[in-house]
Amino acid sequence: MTSTSSSGGPSLPQVRRLVTDIPGPLSVKHLERKKSFVADGVGTALPVFVTAAGGGVIVDVDGNSLIDLGSGIAVTSVGNAAPAVVRNVHAQVDAFTHTCFMVTPYEGYVDVCEALARLTPGEHAKKSALFNSGAEAVENAVKIARVATGKDAVAVFDHAYHGRTNLTMAMTSKNMPYKHGFGPFAGEVYRAPMSYPLRDGLSGPEAAARAIDVLDKQVGATNLACVVIEPVLGEGGFVVPASGFLPALREWCTANDVLLVADEIQTGFCRTGAWFACDDEGVVPDLVTSAKGMAGGLPLAAVTGRAELMDAVHAGGLGGTYGGNPIACAAALGAIEEMEGNDLAARAREIEALVRRRLEALAAEHPVVAEVRGRGAMMAMELCAPGTTTPDPARAAAASAYCHAHGVVTLTCGTWGNVFRFLPPLTISDELLEEAFDVVAEAFAATA
């Protein structure tokens, strides 16, 4: 793929262009205003202020055009200005901006739920409830699981990230910056070891048996409402569990009346080369949470699950004033149209092939790269002291900073901050990707 149908229009050239230092003088001026009026707790990875974005680039107030390998943390998978998203949003704004679905419903909400029933894993009857953020979706999935099973305990995994609300902070593994100082946290949340092939060397079934043993001993299936898992870890380091791990968990949950909840907030909507990451091993969860890539940049999230589970909650027990806002629903329908019409799941697999080739070449040259991993357009390198699994977060930070200074938006992640991750828009061109990874290669050479 050498061009994109979602480039943000002909006025936005798909090029990397630096006309000032990063950040430029106008961005610096805006940063001074940010310091005065925005809470310091709201961090910024790359301090440039954006005026336009689309396809594979972000343009800042100083006229710099940067290649985007972050997609707003997997949000703008269809690009920042996808034609169907823009068209639908304009039409919906002209009609009305809000009524609250719980007061007077509208068709767009139902249309999104119908699409989710079609696209999420499994052929069973499904229903959905819509929310604003991934954390809300996870929290409501737990509520549904507790009502449906009559049980209280929730199991999560090492290295997990599920959100920033009180319950989802309890479910999240990493302390800084997500949890530090914010306790006490919600109770009845238990943690099991995740399959992490680089660090445990276990097969999928072996890693699952280890996790199940912990759950059996420390919680007990009779107390466990649900197991919540990211099919590929997101903030925890883009860890892909060993083959067989998820199916073994699915089998155990089924046998023990425990619901399997797939947190597909970062992995869903074509990001990993399938509509949902669970599809890779044919795993069908009981409940799926989605957000990020589903609405082309507008805030929308969902819990989708077996109809009988979703209907277990009493009327009025699910909802929220803004949940399923009509503009966000219109955007989601446009994003899904873009994904289906342009086969962006296949495009994610093409991106994987290109990016994996570039990352493996880097790994061969730089022993700091302990592992190249990921799936689809969700790829990463874990950086460690050569020949060990001792994390090297300083090298990851330095390489990412080099990329920023040279016009490429990159992100890091992982429990130790030592994972260099790549989440390009699915609409990015091969030419921009190759140029971006030329810069990534320069970054590793410059920071060696």
N, C-alpha and C positions, 0 to 999 in steps of 0.2 A: 504494500500500500504506500503510494508516494504522495498522496494528497488526501484531503479530508472534506467531507460534506458539511462539517460543523466547525469551520475555521473562524467563525465570528464575522464573516463577511469579507468582501474584497478589500476593505480599508485597513485590514489588519494583516500585514505580511507575516508569513510564517518563517521568520528569521530570528537568529540571535544577533543582537546589536547593542553594543555598549558605547554610550556617548559621554558618560560620567563615571566616576568611581561609584561603587555600590556600598552604602547608599549614596545617592546624589544629593546635591544641596537642597532641592525642594523636599525630598523625603526627610532629610535631617530637620528641616524646618517643621514639617508635620510631626515628626517624632517629639519635638519639643512641646508641641501642643498636646500630644498623647500623654506625655509625662505629667502635664498639668491637670488633665481631666479624666484620664483612664486609669483605673486601679492598677497598681504595679503587679498584682497577682495575675493579670491577664498578660501572658508572655507573648513574644513574637519571635519566630525562628529566623526570618529574613526581613529586616526593617526597611522595606521599600513600599511606598504607597501606590496602589494600583489604580490606573485609569481605564484600562481595557484588557480583555483577556478572551482567548478563544482558540480552538484547535489545540496547539501545543505550546502556546506562548502566553506570557503575561507582560504587559507594557506598564511601566511606572510613570510617575508624574514628571520625571526628568527625561523621558523619552527613551529609556533603556528598554529593550525587548529581551526577556529572559525565557529560556526553555524550561518548561514546567514538567518536572519529574515527581510532583507531589499530589496534583489534582485536589488541592485543599484537603488532604488526607483521605483520598479515595472517594471524594464527593462528586467531582465534576468529571465523571467517567465519560460522559457524552460530550465533553467540552464545556466551556464556560458560557457559551452562547449558541447552543444547538438550535437549529432552525425550528424544529417542531416544539421544543420547549418554549422558545421566545414567542412563537405564534400562539400557542395555547395560553400562555400567561397573559399576553395582551388581550386576547378575547375574553378571558375570565375577569380581568380587571375592569374591562368595559362593562361587563354584566353586573358583578358585585364582588366585593372583597371578602365578606364574612357574613355569616348568619349564626354560626354555631350549630353544628350538626345535631347536637342534643336538643336544640330548640326547634329549628326548622331545617330538615335535611335537604340535600341536593344530590344530583345524580353523580357528580364527579367522585364523591366518596365511595359510592357503590361500585362505580366503574373500576376504581383502583383495587378494591377488595376482590372483584371478579378477576382482574388480571393476576393478582397474587394467588388466587386459587388455581389458576391455570399454570403459573410459572414456577411455584415453589415445589420442592420434591414431593413425590407421591401422587397417586391417582385417587385417593380417598376424598370424600366430601370435606371441604375446608371452609372456614370463615376467618375474617380478620377484624381487628380493631386498629384504628389509626391514631398516632400520637405525633409528638414534635421532634423527639430526639431519640437516639439509640438507648441512652440510659433509661428513659421513660419506657421504651419498649421492653427492655430487660426486666425492669421492675414489675411491669404489668404481666409479663410472662410468668414470673414467680407467683404473683397473686393468683393467676389462673390455675397454675399447677397446684397450689395449696388448696384452693377450693375444690378442684376436680378430684384430688386424691384424698383429701382430708388429712394430709400430713404436713409437717412444718419444715423439715430440714431441707437445705439446699446444698448441693455439692458443686464445687468449682475446682479449677486446676491451678497448679503452679504456673506463674508467668502470665496469668490471665489478665485481661483488661475488659471491664464491662461498663464503666461509666463513673460519674462524679456525684451522683446522689448518695444519700447515706447508705442505702442498701447496696447499691452497685459499687460504692467504695469498699464496703465489706467484702464484696465478691472479687474485687480487683486485687491483684497480688502485690504490685509495686508500691512501695511507700512514697518515695519522692519522685515527682511532685504531687502525686494524686491523692495521697492519704495523710501525709505528715501534718500533725496538729489538728486534724479535723474530727477525731474521735470524741466520744465512744461511738462505735459502729453497731449496726443492726446485728442481732444474734441469729443463731441457728444456721450459720454459714460455715461449711466445712471444706477443707482443701485437700485434694488428692494430687499425686505426682503426675505430671504430663509426660507424654511421649516426646522425647527430645533427642533424636538419634545422634547428634554430634556429641552429646554429653552423657547419655546413658548406654548407648550401644545395644539397646534391646530391640528385638523385633516388635512389631505391632501387638501381636497377641501376648507377648511377655510383658510389655509395658501396660497393657490393659489389665492383665492379671494382677500386676503390682498395684495399680490404682484401685481395682475392685477389692483387693484384700484390705486396703486402707479404709475404704468405705464400709465394708462389712464389719470391720473391727471397731472403727471409731464412731460410726453413725448407726449402721444397721438399716437394711433396706426397708424394714417395716416403718421406719421413721422418716424416710427420704421421699420428699415430694418430687424432686427433679434433679437431674444432672445437667448443668449448663456448661456448654463448651463451644469455643471458637474452632471450627474445623481446620483452619489455619490460624495460628496465633497472630494477632495484629500488633498492638503496642508491645507485646511480650517478645517480639523479635522475628516475626514471619516464620515461626517454626512450623514445619510441615510434619505432622505426626507420622510415624512409621506405618506402612501399609498394614491394614488389619486392625489397627487400634480403634478406630471409630466403629467399624462393624462389630467388634467384640463388646464395646460399650453398649451398642444398640441391642445386642442379643441379651446382655445381662439386664438392662433396663426392662426389656419386654418380659423377661422371665420373673422379674421381681416387682412388677406394678410400680415402676419408677418412670416418670416422664423424661424423655430426652429432649432437651431444648438446645437447638443450634443457634448460637449467636453469629449470624451472618451479616452483621452490620458493616464490617469492612470487606468481607469476602463476597458479598452478594452482588447480583446484577451484572454478571458477565466478567467481573474483575479477575477471576482465576481461570478463565477460559471455558467456564460453564456458567449457566445462569446462577447456580449456587454451588458453593464448594462441596457440599455434601454429595452432589451428583457424581463426583469423581469416583467414589467407591459404592455408589448406589445406596447410600444410607438415607433412610427416610425418618426424619425426626418427628416427634409429636407436635412440637411448637417450633416456629422459626421466627427470630427477630431480624428485622431489616431496617435500614435507614441509609445514611451516606449516599451511595450512588443512585438511589432510586428516583430522585426528583430533580436531577440536573442542577443542584446547588441550592434548592429551596428546602426549608426544614420540614421533613416528613419522615415518619417512622411507622412501623407496623409490627404487630404480633399476628402471625398466621398459624392456624393449627387445626387439628381435627375438630370437625363441627361440634361433636358432642362435648369436647373439652372446652371449647370457646363458649358454648352455651351453658356451661355449669355455673357461671357467675350470674348473680341476680341482676335484674334490670337496674341500670343506674350505677352498677359497680365498676364499670369501665368508662373511660372518657376523659374529657378535659376541654376547657373553653376553646383552645385553638387546635385541638387534635383533628387532623384531616382537614385543615384549612382549604377552602376551595381553590385558591391560587396554587398552593403546593400540590394538590391533587391534579390540577390541570398540567402542572409541570411534570409530574410523574408519568402521566399518560403520554406526554410528549417524549419524555426520556425513553420510555418503553418502546414507543414507535421508532425512535432512532436506533435503539439496540436491535430490534427485530429487523428493521428495514436495511440496516447496514451490517447485519450479522456481527455485532461487536464481540460476541463470545469467540468467534473464529479469529477476529482481529487480535483479541487478547492472547491467543495462542501464537499468532505470528509475532507479536511483541515479545513473548517469552523466548522464542527461538533466537531473535536478534539479541535481546539483552543477555540471555544465558551465554551466548557465544562470546560477547564482550566481557562478561564477568569472569568466565572461566579462563579467558586469556589473561586477565588481570591476576587471577589466583595463581596461575602458572608462573607469573613473573614476581609476585609479591607474597612471600610466605606468611605475612600477617593475615592473609585471608584464610581463615580456618575452614570456611564452608561457603559455597554458593548454594542458595536454596530459594524456594518459592514456587509459585504456580501462576501461569498466565501473566498478566500485567501487575503482579504482586511479587517482586523479586528482591532478594537481599544478599548481602555478604556479611557474615559474622567475622569480626576482626579480633584476633587473639595474639598474644606473644607467640612468635614462631615455634612450632612444634609442640604447643601446649593448648589447653583450653582456658588459659588465664585471660580474661577479657582485656581489651585495649580500647577503652572509650576515648582516650586522648587522640589516638590516630583517627578514629571515626569522626570526631569533632573537627579535627584539623583538615581532613579531606573534604568534609562537607563545607567548611568555611571557605576553602579554596574554590569550590564549585560556585558558591554564592558570589564571591568576588569576581568570578569570570562568567557570570550570566546564566547559571544553571541552578534551578530551585531543587534542592535535595533535602532529605530528612534522615534523621537517625531514630533508632528505637532500641528496644530490648531491655531486659531487667537490669543489665549493667551499662546500658547506653552505648554498647559496642557494635551495634548492627546498623549498617548503612543500607537503607531501604529505598526502593524505587516504585513509584505508583503513577506512571505517566497516564495522561488521558488516553482512552482507547481510540481517540480520533487523531492522535499525533502521527505525523508522517515518519517514514523510515529515515528520511534525510535528517530530520531534527533529532531523532533518536541517535543516529550514528554520530552526529556532531556533539550531542550531549555527552555521550560516553567517550568521545575523544577528550573532553574536558575532565571527566572522571578519571581517565587514565593519566592525564597530566597531574591531577590532584594527588594521585598515589605516588607518582614519581617525585613530585615537589615536596611531599611530606615524609619520604622514606627516611 
